Amino acid sequence: MERNSNLKILNIMSGAKSGGAEKFFERLVFAIEKRGVTQKVVIRHYKERYQLLKPKIKDMSSIYFFNLLNPFCHLNIEKIIKSFRPNIILTWMNRASKILPNERFNDEIIVGRLGGYYNLKNYSNCDYLIANTKDIKKYLIDKGWPDNKVHVIPNFVNTKKRNKNSLNISGKTIVAMGRFHKNKGFDIIIKALSFLPDFKLILVGSGPLYRSYMSLIKKYNISDRIDIHDWTDNISDYLNSASLLVCPSRHEPFGNIVIDGWAHKIPVIVSDTGGLGMLIKNKENGIKFINEDVFDLVKKIKELTKNKKLISRITKQAYEDFKSKFSEEIVLKEYISFFNKIKK
């Protein structure tokens, strides 16, 4: 890691209670902190996130009623910037980026971090943007941002290895994880299971479509082969115990769970869309199926699980891709190098 003793980073997140960007924010601030970079973290107050971050983050503030209509929130952010005197302000998504004051106080450079195709009016105060995929960068440039003001840095995942099959799962088991939202496409894997009588499915997550999924499961009479578990930050048990990971998203800008799968050496099958389609090189580090095509997914699952040589090859290459491109050390080095390059 290059020298960073003069780097001061103000990290501002006003996100939801859970989500891919929120979890990566937590991983990144922990990684920055443990490498001795001077950092202040500001979050919208959620009890769970505050309790998670507080023991490890030396300098942290949480703001209740973090929104544009709260004048005290504006004043609080301004006060923090003036007193902390950062040379880099990293804002996460729309709300945190939009609430920054128009005035600059200490020659700070403002960097907006995007993990999706957001409305760019919220980033008018930013000097640079970080996109976590090349496709998002293309979107930003197509919307008018200069190429030299947009930098691509991917997400990383942490690996907490546990004993293989710690859940004592037997037989062919598929795992799928994420928020129960239409974009995640879990109805697709539920439908596919009805054509895969030799398989079980573990679905890990929560969200508004829970009842819809339960209705589908009942309709296809497959309740004895599906287990639904609430979302947990400890996903290693599931990834180490299942036969394969399926990401059936209809829309997915990046796909953190794919990198989690790679890190745990489990074969991954994804829909050919967005970030998933760019991460996976078919039959090299994973398998692609046609987006929203239940029968193509069924076909790819059957083909993969019958081919042990293919499983061995793609999991080996996927793990190499994880280590060389998406490990904490690699990605954090990119962040620190970029910040040192642009700071005044």
Short mmCIF file of the C-alpha atoms (twelve columns), coordinates in Angstrom:
data_MODEL
# 
_entry.id   MODEL 
# 
loop_
_atom_site.group_PDB 
_atom_site.id 
_atom_site.type_symbol 
_atom_site.label_atom_id 
_atom_site.label_alt_id 
_atom_site.label_comp_id 
_atom_site.label_asym_id 
_atom_site.label_seq_id 
_atom_site.Cartn_x 
_atom_site.Cartn_y 
_atom_site.Cartn_z 
_atom_site.pdbx_PDB_model_num 
ATOM 1   C CA . MET A 1   0.000   0.000   0.000   1 
ATOM 2   C CA . GLU A 2   1.410   3.378   -0.956  1 
ATOM 3   C CA . ARG A 3   1.961   6.101   1.613   1 
ATOM 4   C CA . ASN A 4   -1.265  7.779   2.716   1 
ATOM 5   C CA . SER A 5   -0.291  9.695   5.858   1 
ATOM 6   C CA . ASN A 6   -1.482  13.010  4.381   1 
ATOM 7   C CA . LEU A 7   -4.790  11.651  3.142   1 
ATOM 8   C CA . LYS A 8   -7.959  12.639  5.009   1 
ATOM 9   C CA . ILE A 9   -11.179 11.012  3.829   1 
ATOM 10  C CA . LEU A 10  -14.700 12.008  4.821   1 
ATOM 11  C CA . ASN A 11  -17.035 9.109   4.015   1 
ATOM 12  C CA . ILE A 12  -20.743 10.037  3.912   1 
ATOM 13  C CA . MET A 13  -23.501 7.435   3.562   1 
ATOM 14  C CA . SER A 14  -27.230 7.986   3.795   1 
ATOM 15  C CA . GLY A 15  -28.525 4.686   2.544   1 
ATOM 16  C CA . ALA A 16  -31.101 2.099   3.439   1 
ATOM 17  C CA . LYS A 17  -30.885 -0.311  6.336   1 
ATOM 18  C CA . SER A 18  -29.483 -2.948  4.004   1 
ATOM 19  C CA . GLY A 19  -28.410 -3.350  0.403   1 
ATOM 20  C CA . GLY A 20  -25.398 -4.066  -1.761  1 
ATOM 21  C CA . ALA A 21  -24.030 -0.521  -1.711  1 
ATOM 22  C CA . GLU A 22  -24.574 -0.239  2.029   1 
ATOM 23  C CA . LYS A 23  -22.704 -3.469  2.720   1 
ATOM 24  C CA . PHE A 24  -19.814 -2.447  0.487   1 
ATOM 25  C CA . PHE A 25  -19.664 0.925   2.243   1 
ATOM 26  C CA . GLU A 26  -19.238 -0.913  5.543   1 
ATOM 27  C CA . ARG A 27  -16.488 -3.122  4.123   1 
ATOM 28  C CA . LEU A 28  -14.647 -0.167  2.603   1 
ATOM 29  C CA . VAL A 29  -14.655 2.032   5.703   1 
ATOM 30  C CA . PHE A 30  -13.394 -0.887  7.787   1 
ATOM 31  C CA . ALA A 31  -10.604 -1.507  5.255   1 
ATOM 32  C CA . ILE A 32  -9.608  2.184   5.215   1 
ATOM 33  C CA . GLU A 33  -9.624  2.356   8.994   1 
ATOM 34  C CA . LYS A 34  -7.429  -0.659  9.630   1 
ATOM 35  C CA . ARG A 35  -4.771  0.652   7.256   1 
ATOM 36  C CA . GLY A 36  -4.269  3.794   9.299   1 
ATOM 37  C CA . VAL A 37  -5.731  6.323   6.871   1 
ATOM 38  C CA . THR A 38  -7.228  9.368   8.605   1 
ATOM 39  C CA . GLN A 39  -10.962 8.975   8.118   1 
ATOM 40  C CA . LYS A 40  -14.257 10.326  9.409   1 
ATOM 41  C CA . VAL A 41  -17.460 8.410   8.735   1 
ATOM 42  C CA . VAL A 42  -20.899 10.044  8.654   1 
ATOM 43  C CA . ILE A 43  -24.005 7.882   8.372   1 
ATOM 44  C CA . ARG A 44  -27.739 8.206   8.448   1 
ATOM 45  C CA . HIS A 45  -28.611 6.738   11.809  1 
ATOM 46  C CA . TYR A 46  -29.655 3.116   11.817  1 
ATOM 47  C CA . LYS A 47  -29.134 1.327   15.097  1 
ATOM 48  C CA . GLU A 48  -27.722 -1.838  13.541  1 
ATOM 49  C CA . ARG A 49  -25.195 -0.025  11.319  1 
ATOM 50  C CA . TYR A 50  -24.161 2.302   14.121  1 
ATOM 51  C CA . GLN A 51  -23.537 -0.621  16.458  1 
ATOM 52  C CA . LEU A 52  -21.587 -2.433  13.735  1 
ATOM 53  C CA . LEU A 53  -19.305 0.496   12.858  1 
ATOM 54  C CA . LYS A 54  -18.805 2.223   16.192  1 
ATOM 55  C CA . PRO A 55  -16.404 -0.288  17.816  1 
ATOM 56  C CA . LYS A 56  -13.987 -0.144  14.859  1 
ATOM 57  C CA . ILE A 57  -14.307 3.406   13.508  1 
ATOM 58  C CA . LYS A 58  -12.497 5.968   15.660  1 
ATOM 59  C CA . ASP A 59  -14.220 9.063   14.269  1 
ATOM 60  C CA . MET A 60  -17.871 8.605   13.390  1 
ATOM 61  C CA . SER A 61  -21.067 10.649  13.467  1 
ATOM 62  C CA . SER A 62  -24.632 9.553   12.862  1 
ATOM 63  C CA . ILE A 63  -27.381 11.912  11.777  1 
ATOM 64  C CA . TYR A 64  -31.054 11.402  12.517  1 
ATOM 65  C CA . PHE A 65  -33.482 12.673  9.848   1 
ATOM 66  C CA . PHE A 66  -30.781 12.723  7.175   1 
ATOM 67  C CA . ASN A 67  -32.581 14.454  4.296   1 
ATOM 68  C CA . LEU A 68  -32.677 17.591  2.197   1 
ATOM 69  C CA . LEU A 69  -35.644 19.060  4.072   1 
ATOM 70  C CA . ASN A 70  -33.838 19.099  7.395   1 
ATOM 71  C CA . PRO A 71  -31.844 22.360  7.708   1 
ATOM 72  C CA . PHE A 72  -30.001 21.004  10.748  1 
ATOM 73  C CA . CYS A 73  -28.677 18.164  8.599   1 
ATOM 74  C CA . HIS A 74  -27.178 20.679  6.141   1 
ATOM 75  C CA . LEU A 75  -25.623 22.643  8.996   1 
ATOM 76  C CA . ASN A 76  -24.261 19.491  10.591  1 
ATOM 77  C CA . ILE A 77  -22.589 18.336  7.364   1 
ATOM 78  C CA . GLU A 78  -21.100 21.804  6.819   1 
ATOM 79  C CA . LYS A 79  -19.781 21.917  10.387  1 
ATOM 80  C CA . ILE A 80  -18.164 18.479  9.981   1 
ATOM 81  C CA . ILE A 81  -16.419 19.500  6.764   1 
ATOM 82  C CA . LYS A 82  -15.070 22.693  8.302   1 
ATOM 83  C CA . SER A 83  -13.759 21.000  11.443  1 
ATOM 84  C CA . PHE A 84  -12.430 17.763  9.926   1 
ATOM 85  C CA . ARG A 85  -10.841 19.508  6.934   1 
ATOM 86  C CA . PRO A 86  -10.834 16.515  4.554   1 
ATOM 87  C CA . ASN A 87  -8.996  16.585  1.257   1 
ATOM 88  C CA . ILE A 88  -11.359 13.902  -0.104  1 
ATOM 89  C CA . ILE A 89  -15.116 13.689  0.489   1 
ATOM 90  C CA . LEU A 90  -16.544 10.386  -0.723  1 
ATOM 91  C CA . THR A 91  -20.331 10.442  -1.028  1 
ATOM 92  C CA . TRP A 92  -22.462 7.359   -1.494  1 
ATOM 93  C CA . MET A 93  -25.410 7.502   -3.856  1 
ATOM 94  C CA . ASN A 94  -27.989 10.225  -4.266  1 
ATOM 95  C CA . ARG A 95  -28.923 11.641  -0.876  1 
ATOM 96  C CA . ALA A 96  -25.398 12.052  0.492   1 
ATOM 97  C CA . SER A 97  -24.169 13.577  -2.776  1 
ATOM 98  C CA . LYS A 98  -27.028 16.045  -3.102  1 
ATOM 99  C CA . ILE A 99  -26.912 17.372  0.458   1 
ATOM 100 C CA . LEU A 100 -23.347 18.724  0.293   1 
ATOM 101 C CA . PRO A 101 -22.934 22.514  0.487   1 
ATOM 102 C CA . ASN A 102 -22.122 24.363  -2.732  1 
ATOM 103 C CA . GLU A 103 -19.236 26.171  -1.075  1 
ATOM 104 C CA . ARG A 104 -15.748 24.668  -0.699  1 
ATOM 105 C CA . PHE A 105 -13.968 25.334  2.579   1 
ATOM 106 C CA . ASN A 106 -10.553 23.626  2.474   1 
ATOM 107 C CA . ASP A 107 -9.899  22.777  -1.190  1 
ATOM 108 C CA . GLU A 108 -11.653 19.465  -0.608  1 
ATOM 109 C CA . ILE A 109 -12.273 17.238  -3.630  1 
ATOM 110 C CA . ILE A 110 -15.733 15.673  -3.775  1 
ATOM 111 C CA . VAL A 111 -16.063 12.201  -5.261  1 
ATOM 112 C CA . GLY A 112 -19.453 10.597  -5.825  1 
ATOM 113 C CA . ARG A 113 -19.524 6.811   -5.761  1 
ATOM 114 C CA . LEU A 114 -22.188 5.160   -7.951  1 
ATOM 115 C CA . GLY A 115 -23.195 1.532   -8.088  1 
ATOM 116 C CA . GLY A 116 -26.140 2.098   -10.427 1 
ATOM 117 C CA . TYR A 117 -27.596 4.236   -13.202 1 
ATOM 118 C CA . TYR A 118 -28.623 7.167   -11.025 1 
ATOM 119 C CA . ASN A 119 -29.976 10.604  -11.902 1 
ATOM 120 C CA . LEU A 120 -26.882 12.756  -12.329 1 
ATOM 121 C CA . LYS A 121 -28.523 15.972  -11.159 1 
ATOM 122 C CA . ASN A 122 -27.746 14.694  -7.662  1 
ATOM 123 C CA . TYR A 123 -24.007 14.790  -8.387  1 
ATOM 124 C CA . SER A 124 -23.632 18.368  -9.616  1 
ATOM 125 C CA . ASN A 125 -21.371 19.238  -6.666  1 
ATOM 126 C CA . CYS A 126 -18.962 16.388  -7.380  1 
ATOM 127 C CA . ASP A 127 -15.551 16.858  -8.975  1 
ATOM 128 C CA . TYR A 128 -15.134 13.175  -9.880  1 
ATOM 129 C CA . LEU A 129 -17.283 10.085  -10.014 1 
ATOM 130 C CA . ILE A 130 -16.366 6.497   -9.189  1 
ATOM 131 C CA . ALA A 131 -18.327 3.809   -11.017 1 
ATOM 132 C CA . ASN A 132 -18.041 0.186   -9.987  1 
ATOM 133 C CA . THR A 133 -18.470 -1.158  -13.539 1 
ATOM 134 C CA . LYS A 134 -17.363 -0.108  -17.015 1 
ATOM 135 C CA . ASP A 135 -20.982 -0.047  -18.157 1 
ATOM 136 C CA . ILE A 136 -21.901 2.492   -15.471 1 
ATOM 137 C CA . LYS A 137 -18.925 4.604   -16.567 1 
ATOM 138 C CA . LYS A 138 -20.227 4.483   -20.146 1 
ATOM 139 C CA . TYR A 139 -23.641 5.618   -18.885 1 
ATOM 140 C CA . LEU A 140 -22.045 8.549   -17.034 1 
ATOM 141 C CA . ILE A 141 -20.019 9.631   -20.079 1 
ATOM 142 C CA . ASP A 142 -23.070 9.297   -22.333 1 
ATOM 143 C CA . LYS A 143 -24.857 11.644  -19.908 1 
ATOM 144 C CA . GLY A 144 -22.154 14.268  -20.329 1 
ATOM 145 C CA . TRP A 145 -19.444 13.581  -17.750 1 
ATOM 146 C CA . PRO A 146 -15.874 13.943  -19.106 1 
ATOM 147 C CA . ASP A 147 -14.000 10.673  -19.471 1 
ATOM 148 C CA . ASN A 148 -11.119 11.888  -17.285 1 
ATOM 149 C CA . LYS A 149 -13.514 12.687  -14.433 1 
ATOM 150 C CA . VAL A 150 -14.953 9.165   -14.174 1 
ATOM 151 C CA . HIS A 151 -12.910 6.361   -12.656 1 
ATOM 152 C CA . VAL A 152 -13.839 2.668   -12.487 1 
ATOM 153 C CA . ILE A 153 -13.092 0.819   -9.251  1 
ATOM 154 C CA . PRO A 154 -14.914 -2.464  -8.587  1 
ATOM 155 C CA . ASN A 155 -16.265 -3.712  -5.287  1 
ATOM 156 C CA . PHE A 156 -14.455 -6.245  -3.154  1 
ATOM 157 C CA . VAL A 157 -15.826 -8.900  -0.824  1 
ATOM 158 C CA . ASN A 158 -14.557 -10.345 2.415   1 
ATOM 159 C CA . THR A 159 -14.187 -14.065 2.839   1 
ATOM 160 C CA . LYS A 160 -14.846 -15.685 6.194   1 
ATOM 161 C CA . LYS A 161 -14.060 -19.300 5.616   1 
ATOM 162 C CA . ARG A 162 -15.856 -21.951 7.639   1 
ATOM 163 C CA . ASN A 163 -15.883 -25.721 7.641   1 
ATOM 164 C CA . LYS A 164 -17.176 -27.176 4.410   1 
ATOM 165 C CA . ASN A 165 -20.891 -28.028 4.615   1 
ATOM 166 C CA . SER A 166 -21.245 -26.584 8.092   1 
ATOM 167 C CA . LEU A 167 -25.040 -26.671 7.629   1 
ATOM 168 C CA . ASN A 168 -24.992 -30.446 7.009   1 
ATOM 169 C CA . ILE A 169 -26.814 -30.075 3.706   1 
ATOM 170 C CA . SER A 170 -27.059 -33.239 1.621   1 
ATOM 171 C CA . GLY A 171 -27.746 -33.744 -2.066  1 
ATOM 172 C CA . LYS A 172 -27.704 -31.273 -4.939  1 
ATOM 173 C CA . THR A 173 -28.424 -27.838 -3.498  1 
ATOM 174 C CA . ILE A 174 -28.748 -24.450 -5.181  1 
ATOM 175 C CA . VAL A 175 -28.322 -21.262 -3.183  1 
ATOM 176 C CA . ALA A 176 -29.659 -17.847 -4.237  1 
ATOM 177 C CA . MET A 177 -29.298 -14.678 -2.174  1 
ATOM 178 C CA . GLY A 178 -30.484 -11.092 -2.119  1 
ATOM 179 C CA . ARG A 179 -33.418 -8.768  -1.653  1 
ATOM 180 C CA . PHE A 180 -36.830 -10.148 -2.570  1 
ATOM 181 C CA . HIS A 181 -37.411 -7.642  -5.365  1 
ATOM 182 C CA . LYS A 182 -38.524 -8.119  -8.962  1 
ATOM 183 C CA . ASN A 183 -35.088 -7.123  -10.295 1 
ATOM 184 C CA . LYS A 184 -33.455 -10.024 -8.440  1 
ATOM 185 C CA . GLY A 185 -35.505 -12.571 -10.390 1 
ATOM 186 C CA . PHE A 186 -35.910 -15.175 -7.651  1 
ATOM 187 C CA . ASP A 187 -39.243 -16.191 -9.161  1 
ATOM 188 C CA . ILE A 188 -37.175 -17.490 -12.096 1 
ATOM 189 C CA . ILE A 189 -35.140 -19.908 -9.983  1 
ATOM 190 C CA . ILE A 190 -38.279 -20.984 -8.088  1 
ATOM 191 C CA . LYS A 191 -39.975 -21.850 -11.384 1 
ATOM 192 C CA . ALA A 192 -36.801 -23.589 -12.590 1 
ATOM 193 C CA . LEU A 193 -36.784 -25.794 -9.486  1 
ATOM 194 C CA . SER A 194 -40.080 -27.344 -10.550 1 
ATOM 195 C CA . PHE A 195 -38.162 -28.839 -13.517 1 
ATOM 196 C CA . LEU A 196 -35.224 -29.971 -11.371 1 
ATOM 197 C CA . PRO A 197 -36.656 -32.761 -9.190  1 
ATOM 198 C CA . ASP A 198 -33.223 -33.843 -7.913  1 
ATOM 199 C CA . PHE A 199 -32.363 -30.393 -6.516  1 
ATOM 200 C CA . LYS A 200 -33.094 -28.380 -3.392  1 
ATOM 201 C CA . LEU A 201 -33.071 -24.587 -3.153  1 
ATOM 202 C CA . ILE A 202 -31.931 -22.368 -0.311  1 
ATOM 203 C CA . LEU A 203 -33.217 -18.820 -0.715  1 
ATOM 204 C CA . VAL A 204 -31.571 -16.280 1.590   1 
ATOM 205 C CA . GLY A 205 -33.058 -12.796 1.847   1 
ATOM 206 C CA . SER A 206 -36.111 -10.717 2.631   1 
ATOM 207 C CA . GLY A 207 -38.284 -8.126  0.982   1 
ATOM 208 C CA . PRO A 208 -41.691 -7.213  -0.429  1 
ATOM 209 C CA . LEU A 209 -42.072 -10.266 -2.684  1 
ATOM 210 C CA . TYR A 210 -41.917 -12.864 0.078   1 
ATOM 211 C CA . ARG A 211 -45.626 -13.690 -0.127  1 
ATOM 212 C CA . SER A 212 -45.475 -13.832 -3.913  1 
ATOM 213 C CA . TYR A 213 -42.656 -16.357 -3.715  1 
ATOM 214 C CA . MET A 214 -44.569 -18.438 -1.192  1 
ATOM 215 C CA . SER A 215 -47.540 -18.503 -3.568  1 
ATOM 216 C CA . LEU A 216 -45.313 -19.708 -6.406  1 
ATOM 217 C CA . ILE A 217 -43.806 -22.399 -4.222  1 
ATOM 218 C CA . LYS A 218 -47.273 -23.612 -3.293  1 
ATOM 219 C CA . LYS A 219 -48.443 -23.448 -6.920  1 
ATOM 220 C CA . TYR A 220 -45.600 -25.686 -8.120  1 
ATOM 221 C CA . ASN A 221 -45.858 -27.983 -5.079  1 
ATOM 222 C CA . ILE A 222 -42.151 -27.719 -4.241  1 
ATOM 223 C CA . SER A 223 -42.259 -26.530 -0.632  1 
ATOM 224 C CA . ASP A 224 -40.479 -29.695 0.526   1 
ATOM 225 C CA . ARG A 225 -37.443 -28.730 -1.588  1 
ATOM 226 C CA . ILE A 226 -37.124 -25.026 -0.720  1 
ATOM 227 C CA . ASP A 227 -35.846 -23.454 2.485   1 
ATOM 228 C CA . ILE A 228 -36.156 -19.678 2.923   1 
ATOM 229 C CA . HIS A 229 -33.850 -17.954 5.399   1 
ATOM 230 C CA . ASP A 230 -33.709 -14.315 6.467   1 
ATOM 231 C CA . TRP A 231 -30.785 -12.301 5.180   1 
ATOM 232 C CA . THR A 232 -27.619 -12.590 7.222   1 
ATOM 233 C CA . ASP A 233 -24.206 -10.961 6.960   1 
ATOM 234 C CA . ASN A 234 -22.725 -14.396 7.603   1 
ATOM 235 C CA . ILE A 235 -23.310 -15.957 4.187   1 
ATOM 236 C CA . SER A 236 -20.281 -18.247 4.246   1 
ATOM 237 C CA . ASP A 237 -22.246 -21.124 5.784   1 
ATOM 238 C CA . TYR A 238 -24.576 -21.193 2.795   1 
ATOM 239 C CA . LEU A 239 -21.891 -20.708 0.149   1 
ATOM 240 C CA . ASN A 240 -19.720 -23.432 1.659   1 
ATOM 241 C CA . SER A 241 -22.597 -25.906 1.903   1 
ATOM 242 C CA . ALA A 242 -24.422 -25.603 -1.435  1 
ATOM 243 C CA . SER A 243 -23.570 -27.199 -4.793  1 
ATOM 244 C CA . LEU A 244 -23.877 -24.020 -6.833  1 
ATOM 245 C CA . LEU A 245 -24.859 -20.362 -6.628  1 
ATOM 246 C CA . VAL A 246 -27.489 -19.001 -9.010  1 
ATOM 247 C CA . CYS A 247 -27.942 -15.253 -9.621  1 
ATOM 248 C CA . PRO A 248 -31.105 -14.956 -11.751 1 
ATOM 249 C CA . SER A 249 -31.391 -11.143 -11.716 1 
ATOM 250 C CA . ARG A 250 -33.365 -9.391  -14.421 1 
ATOM 251 C CA . HIS A 251 -31.275 -6.276  -13.756 1 
ATOM 252 C CA . GLU A 252 -28.004 -6.074  -11.807 1 
ATOM 253 C CA . PRO A 253 -25.475 -3.217  -12.129 1 
ATOM 254 C CA . PHE A 254 -22.641 -5.150  -10.472 1 
ATOM 255 C CA . GLY A 255 -23.395 -8.354  -8.567  1 
ATOM 256 C CA . ASN A 256 -21.451 -8.549  -5.300  1 
ATOM 257 C CA . ILE A 257 -22.766 -12.031 -4.636  1 
ATOM 258 C CA . VAL A 258 -20.901 -13.362 -7.680  1 
ATOM 259 C CA . ILE A 259 -17.603 -12.269 -6.149  1 
ATOM 260 C CA . ASP A 260 -18.669 -13.885 -2.878  1 
ATOM 261 C CA . GLY A 261 -19.276 -17.106 -4.790  1 
ATOM 262 C CA . TRP A 262 -15.880 -16.917 -6.476  1 
ATOM 263 C CA . ALA A 263 -14.146 -16.333 -3.149  1 
ATOM 264 C CA . HIS A 264 -15.834 -19.417 -1.691  1 
ATOM 265 C CA . LYS A 265 -14.953 -21.600 -4.686  1 
ATOM 266 C CA . ILE A 266 -18.553 -22.432 -5.550  1 
ATOM 267 C CA . PRO A 267 -19.645 -22.614 -9.225  1 
ATOM 268 C CA . VAL A 268 -21.795 -19.668 -10.286 1 
ATOM 269 C CA . ILE A 269 -24.600 -19.449 -12.849 1 
ATOM 270 C CA . VAL A 270 -25.917 -15.982 -13.729 1 
ATOM 271 C CA . SER A 271 -28.384 -14.328 -16.058 1 
ATOM 272 C CA . ASP A 272 -26.694 -12.632 -18.977 1 
ATOM 273 C CA . THR A 273 -27.471 -9.061  -17.969 1 
ATOM 274 C CA . GLY A 274 -25.699 -5.924  -16.721 1 
ATOM 275 C CA . GLY A 275 -22.821 -6.405  -14.332 1 
ATOM 276 C CA . LEU A 276 -23.418 -10.146 -14.097 1 
ATOM 277 C CA . GLY A 277 -22.953 -10.575 -17.825 1 
ATOM 278 C CA . MET A 278 -19.711 -8.595  -17.712 1 
ATOM 279 C CA . LEU A 279 -18.263 -10.394 -14.696 1 
ATOM 280 C CA . ILE A 280 -18.866 -13.865 -16.075 1 
ATOM 281 C CA . LYS A 281 -16.949 -15.220 -19.052 1 
ATOM 282 C CA . ASN A 282 -19.073 -18.175 -20.062 1 
ATOM 283 C CA . LYS A 283 -17.512 -21.538 -19.212 1 
ATOM 284 C CA . GLU A 284 -14.348 -19.786 -18.003 1 
ATOM 285 C CA . ASN A 285 -15.244 -18.397 -14.572 1 
ATOM 286 C CA . GLY A 286 -18.962 -19.201 -14.511 1 
ATOM 287 C CA . ILE A 287 -21.991 -20.014 -16.623 1 
ATOM 288 C CA . LYS A 288 -24.508 -17.659 -18.239 1 
ATOM 289 C CA . PHE A 289 -28.134 -18.319 -19.062 1 
ATOM 290 C CA . ILE A 290 -30.474 -16.195 -21.176 1 
ATOM 291 C CA . ASN A 291 -32.032 -13.484 -19.020 1 
ATOM 292 C CA . GLU A 292 -35.535 -14.483 -17.777 1 
ATOM 293 C CA . ASP A 293 -35.426 -17.816 -19.664 1 
ATOM 294 C CA . VAL A 294 -36.450 -20.459 -17.108 1 
ATOM 295 C CA . PHE A 295 -35.805 -23.359 -19.461 1 
ATOM 296 C CA . ASP A 296 -32.341 -22.162 -20.422 1 
ATOM 297 C CA . LEU A 297 -31.518 -21.893 -16.707 1 
ATOM 298 C CA . VAL A 298 -32.741 -25.462 -16.157 1 
ATOM 299 C CA . LYS A 299 -30.614 -26.642 -19.074 1 
ATOM 300 C CA . LYS A 300 -27.479 -24.870 -17.804 1 
ATOM 301 C CA . ILE A 301 -27.890 -26.223 -14.259 1 
ATOM 302 C CA . LYS A 302 -28.219 -29.800 -15.545 1 
ATOM 303 C CA . GLU A 303 -25.261 -29.432 -17.912 1 
ATOM 304 C CA . LEU A 304 -22.989 -27.939 -15.277 1 
ATOM 305 C CA . THR A 305 -23.726 -30.379 -12.484 1 
ATOM 306 C CA . LYS A 306 -23.031 -33.340 -14.785 1 
ATOM 307 C CA . ASN A 307 -19.599 -31.987 -15.789 1 
ATOM 308 C CA . LYS A 308 -17.094 -32.229 -12.931 1 
ATOM 309 C CA . LYS A 309 -14.213 -31.075 -15.126 1 
ATOM 310 C CA . LEU A 310 -16.110 -27.912 -16.052 1 
ATOM 311 C CA . ILE A 311 -16.947 -27.249 -12.392 1 
ATOM 312 C CA . SER A 312 -13.295 -27.624 -11.439 1 
ATOM 313 C CA . ARG A 313 -12.131 -25.346 -14.255 1 
ATOM 314 C CA . ILE A 314 -14.541 -22.480 -13.706 1 
ATOM 315 C CA . THR A 315 -14.190 -22.448 -9.903  1 
ATOM 316 C CA . LYS A 316 -10.403 -22.408 -10.183 1 
ATOM 317 C CA . GLN A 317 -10.428 -19.507 -12.676 1 
ATOM 318 C CA . ALA A 318 -13.100 -17.650 -10.690 1 
ATOM 319 C CA . TYR A 319 -10.990 -17.822 -7.539  1 
ATOM 320 C CA . GLU A 320 -7.987  -16.494 -9.454  1 
ATOM 321 C CA . ASP A 321 -10.133 -13.626 -10.777 1 
ATOM 322 C CA . PHE A 322 -11.277 -12.857 -7.246  1 
ATOM 323 C CA . LYS A 323 -7.727  -12.701 -5.894  1 
ATOM 324 C CA . SER A 324 -6.337  -10.644 -8.780  1 
ATOM 325 C CA . LYS A 325 -9.203  -8.159  -9.272  1 
ATOM 326 C CA . PHE A 326 -11.704 -8.136  -6.410  1 
ATOM 327 C CA . SER A 327 -9.811  -8.771  -3.184  1 
ATOM 328 C CA . GLU A 328 -9.786  -6.159  -0.438  1 
ATOM 329 C CA . GLU A 329 -6.083  -5.436  -0.877  1 
ATOM 330 C CA . ILE A 330 -6.339  -4.881  -4.642  1 
ATOM 331 C CA . VAL A 331 -9.446  -2.671  -4.559  1 
ATOM 332 C CA . LEU A 332 -8.399  -0.566  -1.578  1 
ATOM 333 C CA . LYS A 333 -5.045  0.091   -3.243  1 
ATOM 334 C CA . GLU A 334 -6.956  1.473   -6.244  1 
ATOM 335 C CA . TYR A 335 -9.040  3.769   -4.019  1 
ATOM 336 C CA . ILE A 336 -6.038  5.132   -2.125  1 
ATOM 337 C CA . SER A 337 -3.995  5.595   -5.294  1 
ATOM 338 C CA . PHE A 338 -6.862  7.470   -6.979  1 
ATOM 339 C CA . PHE A 339 -7.437  9.717   -3.949  1 
ATOM 340 C CA . ASN A 340 -3.743  10.559  -3.671  1 
ATOM 341 C CA . LYS A 341 -3.690  11.398  -7.374  1 
ATOM 342 C CA . ILE A 342 -6.602  13.861  -7.293  1 
ATOM 343 C CA . LYS A 343 -6.198  15.512  -3.884  1 
ATOM 344 C CA . LYS A 344 -4.955  19.119  -3.728  1 
# 
